[in-house]
C-alpha cells in the first residue's frame, strides 16, 4: 500500500529556507568569528602601550651616591 501526500509550495519553500540556513549557518558563524578575531588582533597590536620605565627612575633620591654605588650605577 502506498500513500501519496500533497505538499504545498509555501511548505516546500520554507523547507528549502531551513535547509539553506542549516547548510550556510556554520559558514556564516565561522566568518563572523574570524572577523572578530582579526579585528581583536589588529586592535591589540595597534594600540599605544605605555613605555617601560625603570624602577630606579621612579624613585629619586636626594642623597649623593657613594663610590661603590657609582661603580655599580654610573648614571
MARZA-890298 format. One record per atom (N, C-alpha, C): z, x, y; residue in one letter; atom name; residue number from 0. Coordinates in steps of 0.05 Angstrom, whole numbers, always signed. Layout:
<atoms>
ATOM     pz     px     py aa at   i
ATOM      Z      X      Y  a CA NUM
...
</atoms>
This chain:
<atoms>
ATOM     pz     px     py aa at   i
ATOM     +0    +17    -23  x  N   0
ATOM     +0     +0     +0  x CA   0
ATOM     +0    +18    +25  x  C   0
ATOM    -17    +12    +43  x  N   1
ATOM    -19    +28    +68  x CA   1
ATOM    -14    +10    +92  x  C   1
ATOM     +2    +21   +111  x  N   2
ATOM     +8     +6   +135  x CA   2
ATOM     -7    +19   +158  x  C   2
ATOM    -16     +2   +176  x  N   3
ATOM    -30    +12   +199  x CA   3
ATOM    -14     +4   +224  x  C   3
ATOM     -9    +24   +241  x  N   4
ATOM     +6    +20   +266  x CA   4
ATOM    -12    +25   +289  x  C   4
ATOM    -12     +7   +308  x  N   5
ATOM    -28    +10   +332  x CA   5
ATOM     -9    +20   +354  x  C   5
ATOM    -17    +43   +366  x  N   6
ATOM     -1    +55   +387  x CA   6
ATOM    -17    +53   +413  x  C   6
ATOM     -3    +44   +434  x  N   7
ATOM    -16    +41   +460  x CA   7
ATOM    -22    +67   +473  x  C   7
ATOM    -40    +66   +493  x  N   8
ATOM    -48    +91   +507  x CA   8
ATOM    -25   +102   +523  x  C   8
ATOM     -8    +85   +534  x  N   9
ATOM    +14    +95   +550  x CA   9
ATOM    +34   +111   +533  x  C   9
ATOM    +38   +102   +508  x  N  10
ATOM    +56   +116   +490  x CA  10
ATOM    +44   +143   +482  x  C  10
ATOM    +18   +143   +477  x  N  11
ATOM     +5   +168   +469  x CA  11
ATOM     +6   +188   +492  x  C  11
ATOM     +2   +179   +517  x  N  12
ATOM     +3   +197   +540  x CA  12
ATOM    +32   +209   +544  x  C  12
ATOM    +52   +192   +539  x  N  13
ATOM    +80   +203   +541  x CA  13
ATOM    +85   +223   +518  x  C  13
ATOM    +75   +218   +495  x  N  14
ATOM    +79   +237   +473  x CA  14
ATOM    +66   +263   +479  x  C  14
ATOM    +42   +262   +491  x  N  15
ATOM    +28   +286   +499  x CA  15
ATOM    +43   +302   +520  x  C  15
ATOM    +55   +287   +539  x  N  16
ATOM    +70   +300   +560  x CA  16
ATOM    +95   +313   +549  x  C  16
ATOM   +109   +300   +531  x  N  17
ATOM   +132   +312   +518  x CA  17
ATOM   +124   +337   +502  x  C  17
ATOM   +102   +335   +488  x  N  18
ATOM    +92   +358   +473  x CA  18
ATOM    +85   +382   +491  x  C  18
ATOM    +73   +376   +514  x  N  19
ATOM    +66   +397   +533  x CA  19
ATOM    +91   +410   +545  x  C  19
ATOM   +112   +393   +551  x  N  20
ATOM   +137   +404   +561  x CA  20
ATOM   +150   +422   +539  x  C  20
ATOM   +149   +414   +514  x  N  21
ATOM   +161   +430   +493  x CA  21
ATOM   +146   +456   +490  x  C  21
ATOM   +119   +455   +493  x  N  22
ATOM   +103   +479   +490  x CA  22
ATOM   +107   +499   +513  x  C  22
ATOM   +107   +489   +537  x  N  23
ATOM   +108   +506   +561  x CA  23
ATOM   +135   +509   +573  x  C  23
ATOM   +155   +495   +564  x  N  24
ATOM   +182   +496   +576  x CA  24
ATOM   +194   +524   +573  x  C  24
ATOM   +191   +536   +550  x  N  25
ATOM   +202   +563   +545  x CA  25
ATOM   +189   +584   +562  x  C  25
ATOM   +163   +581   +566  x  N  26
ATOM   +148   +600   +583  x CA  26
ATOM   +157   +598   +612  x  C  26
ATOM   +160   +574   +621  x  N  27
ATOM   +169   +569   +649  x CA  27
ATOM   +197   +581   +653  x  C  27
ATOM   +215   +576   +634  x  N  28
ATOM   +242   +587   +636  x CA  28
ATOM   +242   +618   +635  x  C  28
ATOM   +225   +629   +619  x  N  29
ATOM   +223   +659   +618  x CA  29
ATOM   +212   +670   +644  x  C  29
ATOM   +192   +657   +655  x  N  30
ATOM   +181   +666   +681  x CA  30
ATOM   +202   +664   +703  x  C  30
ATOM   +217   +643   +704  x  N  31
ATOM   +238   +640   +724  x CA  31
ATOM   +260   +661   +720  x  C  31
ATOM   +267   +667   +695  x  N  32
ATOM   +288   +687   +690  x CA  32
ATOM   +278   +715   +699  x  C  32
ATOM   +253   +721   +692  x  N  33
ATOM   +241   +747   +701  x CA  33
ATOM   +240   +749   +731  x  C  33
ATOM   +232   +728   +744  x  N  34
ATOM   +230   +728   +773  x CA  34
ATOM   +258   +732   +786  x  C  34
ATOM   +278   +719   +775  x  N  35
ATOM   +305   +722   +785  x CA  35
ATOM   +315   +751   +781  x  C  35
ATOM   +310   +762   +757  x  N  36
ATOM   +318   +789   +751  x CA  36
ATOM   +304   +809   +769  x  C  36
ATOM   +279   +805   +774  x  N  37
ATOM   +264   +823   +792  x CA  37
ATOM   +274   +822   +820  x  C  37
ATOM   +279   +798   +830  x  N  38
ATOM   +289   +795   +858  x CA  38
ATOM   +317   +807   +860  x  C  38
ATOM   +333   +804   +840  x  N  39
ATOM   +360   +815   +840  x CA  39
ATOM   +359   +846   +840  x  C  39
ATOM   +341   +857   +824  x  N  40
ATOM   +338   +886   +823  x CA  40
ATOM   +328   +897   +850  x  C  40
ATOM   +309   +883   +862  x  N  41
ATOM   +299   +892   +888  x CA  41
ATOM   +321   +890   +909  x  C  41
ATOM   +336   +868   +909  x  N  42
ATOM   +357   +865   +929  x CA  42
ATOM   +379   +886   +926  x  C  42
ATOM   +386   +893   +901  x  N  43
ATOM   +407   +913   +897  x CA  43
ATOM   +397   +941   +903  x  C  43
ATOM   +372   +946   +900  x  N  44
ATOM   +361   +973   +906  x CA  44
ATOM   +357   +977   +936  x  C  44
ATOM   +350   +956   +950  x  N  45
ATOM   +342   +958   +978  x CA  45
ATOM   +365   +954   +997  x  C  45
ATOM   +388   +945   +987  x  N  46
ATOM   +410   +940  +1006  x CA  46
ATOM   +421   +967  +1016  x  C  46
ATOM   +432   +966  +1040  x  N  47
ATOM   +444   +991  +1051  x CA  47
ATOM   +471   +996  +1039  x  C  47
ATOM   +475  +1020  +1030  x  N  48
ATOM   +501  +1027  +1018  x CA  48
ATOM   +516  +1045  +1037  x  C  48
ATOM   +542  +1042  +1038  x  N  49
ATOM   +557  +1060  +1056  x CA  49
ATOM   +556  +1088  +1045  x  C  49
ATOM   +554  +1107  +1064  x  N  50
ATOM   +553  +1135  +1055  x CA  50
ATOM   +580  +1144  +1045  x  C  50
ATOM   +580  +1161  +1026  x  N  51
ATOM   +605  +1171  +1014  x CA  51
ATOM   +618  +1190  +1034  x  C  51
ATOM   +643  +1186  +1038  x  N  52
ATOM   +658  +1204  +1055  x CA  52
ATOM   +679  +1219  +1039  x  C  52
ATOM   +684  +1243  +1046  x  N  53
ATOM   +703  +1260  +1032  x CA  53
ATOM   +731  +1251  +1040  x  C  53
ATOM   +749  +1251  +1021  x  N  54
ATOM   +777  +1243  +1027  x CA  54
ATOM   +790  +1260  +1048  x  C  54
ATOM   +783  +1286  +1048  x  N  55
ATOM   +796  +1303  +1068  x CA  55
ATOM   +786  +1298  +1096  x  C  55
ATOM   +762  +1286  +1099  x  N  56
ATOM   +752  +1278  +1125  x CA  56
ATOM   +767  +1254  +1136  x  C  56
ATOM   +777  +1237  +1118  x  N  57
ATOM   +792  +1213  +1126  x CA  57
ATOM   +820  +1220  +1137  x  C  57
ATOM   +832  +1241  +1125  x  N  58
ATOM   +859  +1248  +1133  x CA  58
ATOM   +857  +1273  +1150  x  C  58
ATOM   +861  +1270  +1176  x  N  59
ATOM   +860  +1293  +1194  x CA  59
ATOM   +889  +1302  +1199  x  C  59
ATOM   +892  +1328  +1198  x  N  60
ATOM   +918  +1340  +1203  x CA  60
ATOM   +918  +1355  +1229  x  C  60
ATOM   +939  +1353  +1244  x  N  61
ATOM   +941  +1367  +1270  x CA  61
ATOM   +952  +1395  +1266  x  C  61
ATOM   +963  +1401  +1244  x  N  62
ATOM   +975  +1428  +1240  x CA  62
ATOM   +953  +1448  +1234  x  C  62
ATOM   +956  +1472  +1243  x  N  63
ATOM   +935  +1493  +1237  x CA  63
ATOM   +936  +1501  +1208  x  C  63
ATOM   +913  +1509  +1197  x  N  64
ATOM   +912  +1517  +1170  x CA  64
ATOM   +923  +1546  +1167  x  C  64
ATOM   +937  +1550  +1145  x  N  65
ATOM   +947  +1577  +1139  x CA  65
ATOM   +925  +1593  +1125  x  C  65
ATOM   +930  +1618  +1119  x  N  66
ATOM   +910  +1636  +1109  x CA  66
ATOM   +899  +1628  +1081  x  C  66
ATOM   +917  +1618  +1063  x  N  67
ATOM   +909  +1610  +1037  x CA  67
ATOM   +891  +1585  +1038  x  C  67
ATOM   +899  +1567  +1055  x  N  68
ATOM   +883  +1542  +1058  x CA  68
ATOM   +855  +1548  +1070  x  C  68
ATOM   +854  +1568  +1088  x  N  69
ATOM   +828  +1575  +1099  x CA  69
ATOM   +810  +1588  +1078  x  C  69
ATOM   +821  +1603  +1059  x  N  70
ATOM   +805  +1614  +1038  x CA  70
ATOM   +794  +1592  +1019  x  C  70
ATOM   +810  +1572  +1014  x  N  71
ATOM   +801  +1550   +996  x CA  71
ATOM   +782  +1531  +1010  x  C  71
ATOM   +788  +1524  +1035  x  N  72
ATOM   +771  +1506  +1051  x CA  72
ATOM   +764  +1520  +1077  x  C  72
ATOM   +741  +1533  +1078  x  N  73
ATOM   +735  +1548  +1102  x CA  73
ATOM   +728  +1531  +1126  x  C  73
ATOM   +725  +1506  +1123  x  N  74
ATOM   +717  +1489  +1147  x CA  74
ATOM   +740  +1485  +1165  x  C  74
</atoms>
